[in-house]
Amino acid sequence: MVLKSDQTFYNAKDVSEILGVSVTSAYRVIKRLNEELEAKGYLFIRGKISKKFFDQKLYQ
């Protein structure tokens, strides 16, 4: 897996590789995390998740 160090967002393929799940499952994870961001009033990009937020939630 090659991720750019300056990458700001993960897409479903990145998340699936990190978590070792299918791309479909990765989209579900992204959707859930984006719903959490939306509830907090943050903007989000459908199908992508902030690298910083994802890493924070993953390694909490």
PyMOL Python script that loads the backbone (N, CA, C, O; Angstrom):
from pymol import cmd

cmd.read_pdbstr("""\
ATOM      1  N   MET A   1       0.849  -1.169   0.000  1.00  0.00           N
ATOM      2  CA  MET A   1       0.000   0.000   0.000  1.00  0.00           C
ATOM      3  C   MET A   1       0.895   1.232   0.000  1.00  0.00           C
ATOM      4  O   MET A   1       1.809   1.347   0.817  1.00  0.00           O
ATOM      5  N   VAL A   2       0.627   2.142  -0.913  1.00  0.00           N
ATOM      6  CA  VAL A   2       1.394   3.370  -1.005  1.00  0.00           C
ATOM      7  C   VAL A   2       0.450   4.537  -0.800  1.00  0.00           C
ATOM      8  O   VAL A   2      -0.430   4.789  -1.623  1.00  0.00           O
ATOM      9  N   LEU A   3       0.635   5.249   0.301  1.00  0.00           N
ATOM     10  CA  LEU A   3      -0.172   6.435   0.581  1.00  0.00           C
ATOM     11  C   LEU A   3       0.733   7.650   0.545  1.00  0.00           C
ATOM     12  O   LEU A   3       1.848   7.628   1.066  1.00  0.00           O
ATOM     13  N   LYS A   4       0.243   8.704  -0.072  1.00  0.00           N
ATOM     14  CA  LYS A   4       1.013   9.937  -0.113  1.00  0.00           C
ATOM     15  C   LYS A   4       1.025  10.561   1.270  1.00  0.00           C
ATOM     16  O   LYS A   4      -0.016  10.634   1.923  1.00  0.00           O
ATOM     17  N   SER A   5       2.167  11.004   1.721  1.00  0.00           N
ATOM     18  CA  SER A   5       2.269  11.589   3.057  1.00  0.00           C
ATOM     19  C   SER A   5       1.529  12.918   3.155  1.00  0.00           C
ATOM     20  O   SER A   5       1.112  13.315   4.243  1.00  0.00           O
ATOM     21  N   ASP A   6       1.362  13.612   2.023  1.00  0.00           N
ATOM     22  CA  ASP A   6       0.658  14.888   2.034  1.00  0.00           C
ATOM     23  C   ASP A   6      -0.833  14.738   1.756  1.00  0.00           C
ATOM     24  O   ASP A   6      -1.544  15.730   1.598  1.00  0.00           O
ATOM     25  N   GLN A   7      -1.294  13.516   1.697  1.00  0.00           N
ATOM     26  CA  GLN A   7      -2.697  13.214   1.418  1.00  0.00           C
ATOM     27  C   GLN A   7      -3.577  13.723   2.565  1.00  0.00           C
ATOM     28  O   GLN A   7      -3.272  13.478   3.733  1.00  0.00           O
ATOM     29  N   THR A   8      -4.655  14.423   2.246  1.00  0.00           N
ATOM     30  CA  THR A   8      -5.553  14.988   3.247  1.00  0.00           C
ATOM     31  C   THR A   8      -6.745  14.079   3.517  1.00  0.00           C
ATOM     32  O   THR A   8      -7.272  14.053   4.629  1.00  0.00           O
ATOM     33  N   PHE A   9      -7.168  13.335   2.498  1.00  0.00           N
ATOM     34  CA  PHE A   9      -8.332  12.465   2.615  1.00  0.00           C
ATOM     35  C   PHE A   9      -7.991  11.048   2.209  1.00  0.00           C
ATOM     36  O   PHE A   9      -7.132  10.821   1.356  1.00  0.00           O
ATOM     37  N   TYR A  10      -8.672  10.094   2.829  1.00  0.00           N
ATOM     38  CA  TYR A  10      -8.620   8.704   2.394  1.00  0.00           C
ATOM     39  C   TYR A  10      -9.864   8.434   1.565  1.00  0.00           C
ATOM     40  O   TYR A  10     -10.942   8.943   1.869  1.00  0.00           O
ATOM     41  N   ASN A  11      -9.714   7.631   0.513  1.00  0.00           N
ATOM     42  CA  ASN A  11     -10.881   7.169  -0.217  1.00  0.00           C
ATOM     43  C   ASN A  11     -11.195   5.742   0.234  1.00  0.00           C
ATOM     44  O   ASN A  11     -10.511   5.200   1.102  1.00  0.00           O
ATOM     45  N   ALA A  12     -12.219   5.139  -0.349  1.00  0.00           N
ATOM     46  CA  ALA A  12     -12.648   3.814   0.089  1.00  0.00           C
ATOM     47  C   ALA A  12     -11.559   2.762  -0.117  1.00  0.00           C
ATOM     48  O   ALA A  12     -11.419   1.851   0.699  1.00  0.00           O
ATOM     49  N   LYS A  13     -10.799   2.877  -1.182  1.00  0.00           N
ATOM     50  CA  LYS A  13      -9.722   1.910  -1.422  1.00  0.00           C
ATOM     51  C   LYS A  13      -8.668   2.001  -0.324  1.00  0.00           C
ATOM     52  O   LYS A  13      -8.193   0.978   0.167  1.00  0.00           O
ATOM     53  N   ASP A  14      -8.303   3.216   0.061  1.00  0.00           N
ATOM     54  CA  ASP A  14      -7.321   3.407   1.133  1.00  0.00           C
ATOM     55  C   ASP A  14      -7.832   2.793   2.441  1.00  0.00           C
ATOM     56  O   ASP A  14      -7.112   2.060   3.119  1.00  0.00           O
ATOM     57  N   VAL A  15      -9.085   3.107   2.780  1.00  0.00           N
ATOM     58  CA  VAL A  15      -9.671   2.605   4.027  1.00  0.00           C
ATOM     59  C   VAL A  15      -9.756   1.082   4.005  1.00  0.00           C
ATOM     60  O   VAL A  15      -9.496   0.438   5.021  1.00  0.00           O
ATOM     61  N   SER A  16     -10.114   0.498   2.866  1.00  0.00           N
ATOM     62  CA  SER A  16     -10.210  -0.963   2.789  1.00  0.00           C
ATOM     63  C   SER A  16      -8.847  -1.609   3.005  1.00  0.00           C
ATOM     64  O   SER A  16      -8.753  -2.657   3.644  1.00  0.00           O
ATOM     65  N   GLU A  17      -7.791  -0.995   2.478  1.00  0.00           N
ATOM     66  CA  GLU A  17      -6.443  -1.539   2.674  1.00  0.00           C
ATOM     67  C   GLU A  17      -5.980  -1.379   4.120  1.00  0.00           C
ATOM     68  O   GLU A  17      -5.345  -2.277   4.674  1.00  0.00           O
ATOM     69  N   ILE A  18      -6.293  -0.251   4.722  1.00  0.00           N
ATOM     70  CA  ILE A  18      -5.882  -0.010   6.107  1.00  0.00           C
ATOM     71  C   ILE A  18      -6.578  -0.977   7.058  1.00  0.00           C
ATOM     72  O   ILE A  18      -5.947  -1.542   7.952  1.00  0.00           O
ATOM     73  N   LEU A  19      -7.888  -1.164   6.860  1.00  0.00           N
ATOM     74  CA  LEU A  19      -8.673  -2.009   7.761  1.00  0.00           C
ATOM     75  C   LEU A  19      -8.697  -3.481   7.363  1.00  0.00           C
ATOM     76  O   LEU A  19      -9.093  -4.335   8.157  1.00  0.00           O
ATOM     77  N   GLY A  20      -8.278  -3.777   6.143  1.00  0.00           N
ATOM     78  CA  GLY A  20      -8.302  -5.161   5.675  1.00  0.00           C
ATOM     79  C   GLY A  20      -9.712  -5.666   5.424  1.00  0.00           C
ATOM     80  O   GLY A  20     -10.024  -6.825   5.697  1.00  0.00           O
ATOM     81  N   VAL A  21     -10.562  -4.788   4.901  1.00  0.00           N
ATOM     82  CA  VAL A  21     -11.952  -5.150   4.601  1.00  0.00           C
ATOM     83  C   VAL A  21     -12.224  -4.861   3.127  1.00  0.00           C
ATOM     84  O   VAL A  21     -11.381  -4.300   2.427  1.00  0.00           O
ATOM     85  N   SER A  22     -13.404  -5.249   2.669  1.00  0.00           N
ATOM     86  CA  SER A  22     -13.770  -4.986   1.282  1.00  0.00           C
ATOM     87  C   SER A  22     -14.018  -3.493   1.066  1.00  0.00           C
ATOM     88  O   SER A  22     -14.199  -2.739   2.022  1.00  0.00           O
ATOM     89  N   VAL A  23     -14.024  -3.087  -0.177  1.00  0.00           N
ATOM     90  CA  VAL A  23     -14.284  -1.689  -0.513  1.00  0.00           C
ATOM     91  C   VAL A  23     -15.699  -1.308  -0.094  1.00  0.00           C
ATOM     92  O   VAL A  23     -15.931  -0.188   0.362  1.00  0.00           O
ATOM     93  N   THR A  24     -16.643  -2.229  -0.244  1.00  0.00           N
ATOM     94  CA  THR A  24     -18.022  -1.976   0.181  1.00  0.00           C
ATOM     95  C   THR A  24     -18.089  -1.701   1.676  1.00  0.00           C
ATOM     96  O   THR A  24     -18.779  -0.777   2.106  1.00  0.00           O
ATOM     97  N   SER A  25     -17.389  -2.481   2.456  1.00  0.00           N
ATOM     98  CA  SER A  25     -17.353  -2.256   3.905  1.00  0.00           C
ATOM     99  C   SER A  25     -16.675  -0.937   4.235  1.00  0.00           C
ATOM    100  O   SER A  25     -17.074  -0.244   5.170  1.00  0.00           O
ATOM    101  N   ALA A  26     -15.653  -0.594   3.470  1.00  0.00           N
ATOM    102  CA  ALA A  26     -14.957   0.677   3.684  1.00  0.00           C
ATOM    103  C   ALA A  26     -15.896   1.854   3.436  1.00  0.00           C
ATOM    104  O   ALA A  26     -15.858   2.843   4.168  1.00  0.00           O
ATOM    105  N   TYR A  27     -16.742   1.752   2.406  1.00  0.00           N
ATOM    106  CA  TYR A  27     -17.718   2.808   2.153  1.00  0.00           C
ATOM    107  C   TYR A  27     -18.680   2.949   3.332  1.00  0.00           C
ATOM    108  O   TYR A  27     -19.073   4.064   3.676  1.00  0.00           O
ATOM    109  N   ARG A  28     -19.060   1.843   3.948  1.00  0.00           N
ATOM    110  CA  ARG A  28     -19.944   1.904   5.122  1.00  0.00           C
ATOM    111  C   ARG A  28     -19.259   2.623   6.281  1.00  0.00           C
ATOM    112  O   ARG A  28     -19.886   3.428   6.970  1.00  0.00           O
ATOM    113  N   VAL A  29     -17.986   2.338   6.497  1.00  0.00           N
ATOM    114  CA  VAL A  29     -17.222   2.989   7.560  1.00  0.00           C
ATOM    115  C   VAL A  29     -17.132   4.490   7.278  1.00  0.00           C
ATOM    116  O   VAL A  29     -17.343   5.309   8.171  1.00  0.00           O
ATOM    117  N   ILE A  30     -16.821   4.836   6.047  1.00  0.00           N
ATOM    118  CA  ILE A  30     -16.713   6.247   5.670  1.00  0.00           C
ATOM    119  C   ILE A  30     -18.045   6.951   5.871  1.00  0.00           C
ATOM    120  O   ILE A  30     -18.091   8.069   6.385  1.00  0.00           O
ATOM    121  N   LYS A  31     -19.121   6.301   5.469  1.00  0.00           N
ATOM    122  CA  LYS A  31     -20.448   6.905   5.630  1.00  0.00           C
ATOM    123  C   LYS A  31     -20.745   7.164   7.102  1.00  0.00           C
ATOM    124  O   LYS A  31     -21.236   8.236   7.458  1.00  0.00           O
ATOM    125  N   ARG A  32     -20.454   6.198   7.948  1.00  0.00           N
ATOM    126  CA  ARG A  32     -20.712   6.351   9.385  1.00  0.00           C
ATOM    127  C   ARG A  32     -19.893   7.499   9.983  1.00  0.00           C
ATOM    128  O   ARG A  32     -20.411   8.304  10.757  1.00  0.00           O
ATOM    129  N   LEU A  33     -18.632   7.564   9.621  1.00  0.00           N
ATOM    130  CA  LEU A  33     -17.779   8.630  10.135  1.00  0.00           C
ATOM    131  C   LEU A  33     -18.205   9.996   9.597  1.00  0.00           C
ATOM    132  O   LEU A  33     -18.164  10.989  10.323  1.00  0.00           O
ATOM    133  N   ASN A  34     -18.614  10.050   8.328  1.00  0.00           N
ATOM    134  CA  ASN A  34     -19.090  11.312   7.770  1.00  0.00           C
ATOM    135  C   ASN A  34     -20.389  11.762   8.426  1.00  0.00           C
ATOM    136  O   ASN A  34     -20.610  12.962   8.588  1.00  0.00           O
ATOM    137  N   GLU A  35     -21.250  10.826   8.805  1.00  0.00           N
ATOM    138  CA  GLU A  35     -22.470  11.176   9.533  1.00  0.00           C
ATOM    139  C   GLU A  35     -22.124  11.803  10.883  1.00  0.00           C
ATOM    140  O   GLU A  35     -22.783  12.740  11.334  1.00  0.00           O
ATOM    141  N   GLU A  36     -21.087  11.274  11.513  1.00  0.00           N
ATOM    142  CA  GLU A  36     -20.626  11.835  12.785  1.00  0.00           C
ATOM    143  C   GLU A  36     -20.099  13.259  12.593  1.00  0.00           C
ATOM    144  O   GLU A  36     -20.380  14.146  13.398  1.00  0.00           O
ATOM    145  N   LEU A  37     -19.334  13.466  11.522  1.00  0.00           N
ATOM    146  CA  LEU A  37     -18.836  14.813  11.224  1.00  0.00           C
ATOM    147  C   LEU A  37     -19.983  15.772  10.938  1.00  0.00           C
ATOM    148  O   LEU A  37     -19.972  16.913  11.399  1.00  0.00           O
ATOM    149  N   GLU A  38     -20.974  15.311  10.177  1.00  0.00           N
ATOM    150  CA  GLU A  38     -22.120  16.149   9.840  1.00  0.00           C
ATOM    151  C   GLU A  38     -22.894  16.554  11.093  1.00  0.00           C
ATOM    152  O   GLU A  38     -23.331  17.698  11.214  1.00  0.00           O
ATOM    153  N   ALA A  39     -23.061  15.614  12.024  1.00  0.00           N
ATOM    154  CA  ALA A  39     -23.773  15.901  13.272  1.00  0.00           C
ATOM    155  C   ALA A  39     -23.039  16.959  14.098  1.00  0.00           C
ATOM    156  O   ALA A  39     -23.661  17.703  14.855  1.00  0.00           O
ATOM    157  N   LYS A  40     -21.724  17.019  13.948  1.00  0.00           N
ATOM    158  CA  LYS A  40     -20.927  18.011  14.669  1.00  0.00           C
ATOM    159  C   LYS A  40     -20.850  19.336  13.913  1.00  0.00           C
ATOM    160  O   LYS A  40     -20.243  20.294  14.391  1.00  0.00           O
ATOM    161  N   GLY A  41     -21.469  19.386  12.731  1.00  0.00           N
ATOM    162  CA  GLY A  41     -21.504  20.617  11.964  1.00  0.00           C
ATOM    163  C   GLY A  41     -20.358  20.815  10.993  1.00  0.00           C
ATOM    164  O   GLY A  41     -20.186  21.913  10.463  1.00  0.00           O
ATOM    165  N   TYR A  42     -19.569  19.775  10.746  1.00  0.00           N
ATOM    166  CA  TYR A  42     -18.447  19.875   9.817  1.00  0.00           C
ATOM    167  C   TYR A  42     -18.892  19.546   8.402  1.00  0.00           C
ATOM    168  O   TYR A  42     -19.845  18.795   8.195  1.00  0.00           O
ATOM    169  N   LEU A  43     -18.192  20.116   7.436  1.00  0.00           N
ATOM    170  CA  LEU A  43     -18.398  19.754   6.042  1.00  0.00           C
ATOM    171  C   LEU A  43     -17.637  18.466   5.765  1.00  0.00           C
ATOM    172  O   LEU A  43     -16.637  18.176   6.422  1.00  0.00           O
ATOM    173  N   PHE A  44     -18.107  17.699   4.798  1.00  0.00           N
ATOM    174  CA  PHE A  44     -17.435  16.460   4.450  1.00  0.00           C
ATOM    175  C   PHE A  44     -17.582  16.205   2.961  1.00  0.00           C
ATOM    176  O   PHE A  44     -18.422  16.816   2.300  1.00  0.00           O
ATOM    177  N   ILE A  45     -16.779  15.320   2.443  1.00  0.00           N
ATOM    178  CA  ILE A  45     -16.833  14.926   1.039  1.00  0.00           C
ATOM    179  C   ILE A  45     -17.326  13.492   0.983  1.00  0.00           C
ATOM    180  O   ILE A  45     -16.732  12.595   1.581  1.00  0.00           O
ATOM    181  N   ARG A  46     -18.410  13.286   0.266  1.00  0.00           N
ATOM    182  CA  ARG A  46     -18.971  11.942   0.144  1.00  0.00           C
ATOM    183  C   ARG A  46     -17.961  10.978  -0.453  1.00  0.00           C
ATOM    184  O   ARG A  46     -17.308  11.297  -1.446  1.00  0.00           O
ATOM    185  N   GLY A  47     -17.828   9.798   0.144  1.00  0.00           N
ATOM    186  CA  GLY A  47     -16.913   8.784  -0.367  1.00  0.00           C
ATOM    187  C   GLY A  47     -15.470   8.964   0.065  1.00  0.00           C
ATOM    188  O   GLY A  47     -14.603   8.171  -0.301  1.00  0.00           O
ATOM    189  N   LYS A  48     -15.212  10.007   0.845  1.00  0.00           N
ATOM    190  CA  LYS A  48     -13.868  10.237   1.369  1.00  0.00           C
ATOM    191  C   LYS A  48     -13.979  10.617   2.832  1.00  0.00           C
ATOM    192  O   LYS A  48     -15.022  11.077   3.298  1.00  0.00           O
ATOM    193  N   ILE A  49     -12.876  10.412   3.551  1.00  0.00           N
ATOM    194  CA  ILE A  49     -12.857  10.761   4.971  1.00  0.00           C
ATOM    195  C   ILE A  49     -11.547  11.473   5.281  1.00  0.00           C
ATOM    196  O   ILE A  49     -10.487  11.107   4.773  1.00  0.00           O
ATOM    197  N   SER A  50     -11.638  12.473   6.107  1.00  0.00           N
ATOM    198  CA  SER A  50     -10.451  13.207   6.519  1.00  0.00           C
ATOM    199  C   SER A  50      -9.446  12.241   7.141  1.00  0.00           C
ATOM    200  O   SER A  50      -9.785  11.455   8.026  1.00  0.00           O
ATOM    201  N   LYS A  51      -8.224  12.312   6.669  1.00  0.00           N
ATOM    202  CA  LYS A  51      -7.165  11.446   7.185  1.00  0.00           C
ATOM    203  C   LYS A  51      -6.985  11.663   8.688  1.00  0.00           C
ATOM    204  O   LYS A  51      -6.854  10.709   9.455  1.00  0.00           O
ATOM    205  N   LYS A  52      -6.982  12.922   9.091  1.00  0.00           N
ATOM    206  CA  LYS A  52      -6.782  13.254  10.500  1.00  0.00           C
ATOM    207  C   LYS A  52      -7.902  12.673  11.367  1.00  0.00           C
ATOM    208  O   LYS A  52      -7.631  12.075  12.409  1.00  0.00           O
ATOM    209  N   PHE A  53      -9.156  12.846  10.942  1.00  0.00           N
ATOM    210  CA  PHE A  53     -10.299  12.346  11.704  1.00  0.00           C
ATOM    211  C   PHE A  53     -10.311  10.815  11.740  1.00  0.00           C
ATOM    212  O   PHE A  53     -10.554  10.213  12.786  1.00  0.00           O
ATOM    213  N   PHE A  54     -10.047  10.198  10.592  1.00  0.00           N
ATOM    214  CA  PHE A  54     -10.021   8.730  10.508  1.00  0.00           C
ATOM    215  C   PHE A  54      -8.959   8.158  11.442  1.00  0.00           C
ATOM    216  O   PHE A  54      -9.230   7.239  12.215  1.00  0.00           O
ATOM    217  N   ASP A  55      -7.755   8.706  11.365  1.00  0.00           N
ATOM    218  CA  ASP A  55      -6.661   8.217  12.206  1.00  0.00           C
ATOM    219  C   ASP A  55      -6.980   8.417  13.686  1.00  0.00           C
ATOM    220  O   ASP A  55      -6.672   7.560  14.514  1.00  0.00           O
ATOM    221  N   GLN A  56      -7.590   9.539  14.008  1.00  0.00           N
ATOM    222  CA  GLN A  56      -7.971   9.806  15.405  1.00  0.00           C
ATOM    223  C   GLN A  56      -8.978   8.777  15.888  1.00  0.00           C
ATOM    224  O   GLN A  56      -8.841   8.258  16.996  1.00  0.00           O
ATOM    225  N   LYS A  57      -9.983   8.473  15.086  1.00  0.00           N
ATOM    226  CA  LYS A  57     -11.010   7.509  15.486  1.00  0.00           C
ATOM    227  C   LYS A  57     -10.456   6.084  15.520  1.00  0.00           C
ATOM    228  O   LYS A  57     -10.853   5.284  16.368  1.00  0.00           O
ATOM    229  N   LEU A  58      -9.561   5.774  14.622  1.00  0.00           N
ATOM    230  CA  LEU A  58      -9.005   4.427  14.541  1.00  0.00           C
ATOM    231  C   LEU A  58      -8.081   4.118  15.704  1.00  0.00           C
ATOM    232  O   LEU A  58      -8.098   3.009  16.237  1.00  0.00           O
ATOM    233  N   TYR A  59      -7.283   5.084  16.097  1.00  0.00           N
ATOM    234  CA  TYR A  59      -6.273   4.852  17.125  1.00  0.00           C
ATOM    235  C   TYR A  59      -6.629   5.428  18.478  1.00  0.00           C
ATOM    236  O   TYR A  59      -5.753   5.635  19.317  1.00  0.00           O
ATOM    237  N   GLN A  60      -7.912   5.692  18.699  1.00  0.00           N
ATOM    238  CA  GLN A  60      -8.387   6.241  19.948  1.00  0.00           C
ATOM    239  C   GLN A  60      -8.278   5.261  21.069  1.00  0.00           C
ATOM    240  O   GLN A  60      -8.643   5.575  22.202  1.00  0.00           O
TER     241      GLN A  60
END
""", "prot")
cmd.dss("prot")
cmd.show_as("cartoon", "prot")
cmd.util.cbc("prot")
cmd.orient("prot")
